[in-house]
Amino acid sequence: MKSILMTGATGGVGTFLRKELANRYRLRLSDKRPITNVSDGESFMPGDCASLDDMLRATDGVDGIIHLGGYSVEGPWEALLESNIIGTYNLYEAARRNGVKRVIFATSNHAMGFYKRTDRIDHTAYPKPDGRYGLSKMFGEGVASLYADKYGVSSLCIRIGNVAMQPIDVRRLSIWISPRDLAQLIGIGLEHPDIGFEIVYGASDNARGWWDNTNAHRLGYRPHDRSEDYAAEVLRAHPATTGDAIADAHQGGAFCTSEMVENPAK
């Protein structure tokens, strides 16, 4: 079994993926917050992405990396700079120094959030971030591209929509991805022999989706789950609009107008 480092392992996405990837990889879990419920096939190594020394220790001896670590919502520039700009650079530089040749970078739909909901975009569309958080993910994609071309550290960048067991509102009917579909994409990213630098969208089979995910399908992605299975329930429970005309018109939703979103890590 390959040894895989997962940064940001205490977060919601990491918690889902630990279950999905159990028995497939030996997982080295890393986060600033402690993990006490370590299962068979897992180990825990505390670490802060903002520390290059921590990332050098965490990446030593692994076969690949799932980089979930960082500040996960729109927030203050100082926090995003430390976690998502410096932290992502440190992760890739540590991977280069330790000879790790495959990284899964959890980028975000918010790197593209100022596209209209009437637009259909693919992996070649120019980034249009909807805030500082989206801008930091755009930077991370650039770091991944640089390290692939210059140093041979291959990356699959997954522009994640929303990871949950099911979509919970109207916007998420367009961007939802189930944990098992995300795990499938990550498996492709870790195992596919021909990845250098690739961008795909982290979305299930969503009939209301805004993204052309042809590049993921080209790599072998076949989503199992469909947001439309939950559409009737969601539409009964939620209005089609939020009252924020800018948010409702753009793919990034509330991030297009918010200066701060509550940090789920608190």
C-alpha positions in Angstrom: 0.0 0.0 0.0 1.2 3.5 -0.8 1.9 5.9 2.1 -0.1 9.1 1.5 0.2 12.3 3.5 -3.1 14.1 4.1 -2.8 17.7 5.4 -5.8 19.4 7.0 -7.0 16.0 8.1 -9.2 17.2 10.9 -11.5 19.2 8.6 -14.8 18.1 7.1 -13.4 16.9 3.8 -10.5 15.1 5.5 -12.9 13.3 7.8 -15.0 12.1 4.8 -11.9 11.0 3.0 -10.4 9.1 5.9 -13.4 6.8 5.7 -13.4 6.5 1.9 -9.6 5.8 1.6 -9.3 3.4 4.5 -7.7 0.1 3.4 -6.5 1.7 0.1 -3.6 3.7 1.4 -1.5 4.1 4.6 -2.5 7.5 5.6 -0.2 9.9 7.4 -2.6 12.5 8.9 -1.4 16.0 9.6 -3.0 19.1 11.1 -2.4 21.8 13.6 -5.3 20.3 15.7 -4.7 16.9 17.3 -6.4 13.7 16.1 -7.0 11.1 18.8 -9.1 8.6 16.9 -6.3 7.2 14.7 -7.4 3.9 13.1 -5.4 1.0 11.8 -3.5 2.0 8.7 -3.3 5.7 9.9 -0.7 7.7 11.8 -0.8 11.2 13.0 1.9 13.8 12.7 1.2 17.4 14.0 2.2 20.1 11.6 1.4 23.6 10.4 1.6 24.3 6.6 3.0 27.7 7.4 6.1 26.1 8.7 8.5 24.7 6.1 10.2 22.6 8.7 6.9 21.0 9.6 6.2 20.2 6.0 9.6 18.8 5.5 9.0 16.4 8.3 5.5 15.5 7.2 6.4 14.8 3.6 9.5 12.7 4.3 9.1 9.2 3.0 5.6 9.4 1.6 4.6 8.4 -2.0 2.0 11.1 -2.5 0.2 14.0 -0.9 -3.5 15.0 -0.5 -3.2 18.7 0.4 -6.4 19.8 2.1 -4.6 22.1 4.7 -5.2 25.8 4.8 -7.9 28.4 5.5 -11.1 27.1 3.9 -13.3 30.2 3.6 -13.3 33.9 2.8 -11.4 35.6 5.6 -8.7 38.1 6.6 -5.8 38.5 4.3 -3.2 37.7 7.0 -4.8 34.3 7.7 -5.1 33.4 4.0 -1.5 34.6 3.3 -0.1 32.4 6.1 -2.2 29.3 5.5 -2.9 29.3 1.7 -0.1 31.2 0.1 2.9 30.5 2.3 1.5 27.1 3.3 0.9 25.9 -0.2 4.4 27.0 -1.3 5.9 25.2 1.7 4.0 22.0 0.9 5.3 22.0 -2.7 8.8 22.9 -1.8 8.9 20.2 0.9 7.6 17.7 -1.7 10.3 18.7 -4.1 13.1 18.4 -1.5 11.9 15.0 -0.3 11.3 13.6 -3.8 7.5 13.3 -3.6 6.3 13.1 -7.2 2.5 13.3 -6.9 0.3 15.9 -5.2 -3.5 16.3 -5.1 -4.2 20.0 -4.5 -7.7 20.8 -3.2 -8.4 24.0 -5.0 -11.9 25.5 -5.1 -14.8 26.6 -7.2 -14.2 30.0 -5.7 -11.2 30.4 -8.0 -13.9 30.7 -10.7 -16.7 32.3 -8.6 -17.2 35.5 -10.7 -18.4 33.5 -13.7 -22.1 33.9 -14.3 -24.4 31.0 -13.6 -25.4 31.2 -17.2 -21.8 30.4 -18.2 -20.6 26.9 -18.8 -16.9 26.7 -18.1 -14.2 24.0 -18.4 -10.7 23.5 -17.0 -9.2 26.0 -19.6 -11.4 28.9 -18.5 -9.4 31.9 -17.1 -9.7 32.2 -13.3 -12.2 34.7 -11.9 -11.8 34.5 -8.1 -14.7 35.8 -6.0 -12.5 36.9 -3.1 -9.2 36.6 -1.2 -9.9 32.9 -0.6 -10.5 32.2 -4.3 -7.4 34.3 -5.1 -5.3 32.1 -2.8 -6.5 29.0 -4.6 -5.7 30.5 -7.9 -2.1 31.1 -6.5 -2.0 27.4 -5.4 -2.9 26.3 -8.9 0.0 28.4 -10.2 2.4 26.8 -7.7 1.2 23.4 -8.8 1.8 24.3 -12.5 5.3 25.7 -11.7 6.4 22.6 -9.7 5.1 20.2 -12.3 6.9 21.9 -15.2 10.1 22.9 -13.5 10.6 20.2 -10.9 8.6 17.2 -12.0 6.2 17.2 -9.1 2.9 16.1 -10.7 -0.4 17.5 -9.6 -4.1 17.0 -10.0 -5.8 20.2 -9.0 -9.5 19.5 -8.0 -11.7 22.6 -8.0 -14.0 21.3 -5.3 -17.6 22.4 -5.3 -19.2 21.3 -2.0 -18.5 17.9 -0.3 -21.4 16.5 1.7 -23.5 13.4 1.9 -26.2 15.3 -0.1 -26.7 18.8 -1.4 -28.4 21.1 1.1 -29.6 24.1 -1.0 -30.3 25.2 -4.5 -26.7 26.4 -5.3 -25.3 23.1 -4.1 -27.5 21.2 -6.6 -25.0 22.6 -9.2 -21.7 22.1 -7.4 -22.2 19.1 -5.0 -19.8 16.2 -4.9 -20.3 13.1 -2.8 -17.4 11.8 -0.6 -17.1 8.6 -2.7 -17.0 10.6 -5.9 -14.3 12.8 -4.5 -12.4 9.8 -3.3 -12.6 8.4 -6.9 -11.0 11.6 -8.3 -8.3 11.5 -5.7 -7.5 7.9 -6.5 -7.2 8.9 -10.2 -4.9 11.7 -9.2 -2.7 9.4 -7.1 -2.6 6.5 -9.5 -3.0 7.7 -13.1 0.4 7.3 -14.8 0.2 10.2 -17.2 -0.7 13.2 -15.0 1.7 16.1 -15.1 -0.4 19.1 -14.3 -4.2 18.8 -14.6 -7.2 20.7 -13.4 -10.6 19.1 -12.9 -13.8 20.0 -11.2 -14.9 18.3 -8.0 -18.5 17.6 -8.9 -20.8 14.6 -9.0 -23.2 14.0 -11.9 -25.1 17.2 -11.5 -27.8 17.9 -14.2 -27.9 21.6 -13.0 -24.1 21.9 -13.1 -22.2 24.9 -14.6 -18.9 23.0 -15.3 -17.8 21.0 -18.3 -15.8 18.3 -16.6 -14.5 16.6 -19.8 -11.0 16.7 -18.5 -11.9 14.6 -15.5 -13.8 12.1 -17.7 -10.8 11.9 -20.0 -8.7 10.7 -17.0 -11.3 8.0 -16.2 -13.7 9.8 -13.8 -17.2 8.2 -13.7 -19.2 9.8 -10.9 -21.6 7.5 -9.1 -23.9 10.1 -7.5 -26.4 12.6 -8.9 -27.6 15.8 -7.2 -30.9 15.6 -9.1 -31.9 12.7 -6.9 -32.2 15.3 -4.1 -33.6 18.2 -6.1 -37.3 17.8 -5.2 -36.5 17.7 -1.5 -34.1 20.7 -1.8 -36.5 22.8 -3.8 -39.4 22.2 -1.4 -37.2 23.4 1.5 -35.3 26.3 0.0 -36.2 29.3 -2.2 -34.6 29.6 -5.6 -33.0 33.0 -4.7 -31.3 34.4 -1.6 -32.2 38.1 -2.0 -28.6 39.0 -2.9 -28.8 39.7 -6.7 -25.0 39.5 -7.2 -24.6 36.2 -5.3 -27.6 34.7 -7.1 -26.2 35.7 -10.5 -22.7 34.2 -10.0 -21.3 30.8 -9.4 -19.5 31.8 -6.2 -22.7 32.7 -4.5 -22.3 34.6 -1.2 -18.5 34.7 -1.5 -19.0 37.3 -4.3 -20.3 39.9 -1.8 -19.0 38.7 1.6 -15.9 40.0 3.2 -15.9 37.3 5.8 -17.4 33.8 6.1 -17.4 32.0 9.4 -14.4 29.7 9.7 -15.6 26.1 10.1 -12.3 25.2 11.8 -13.3 27.2 14.9 
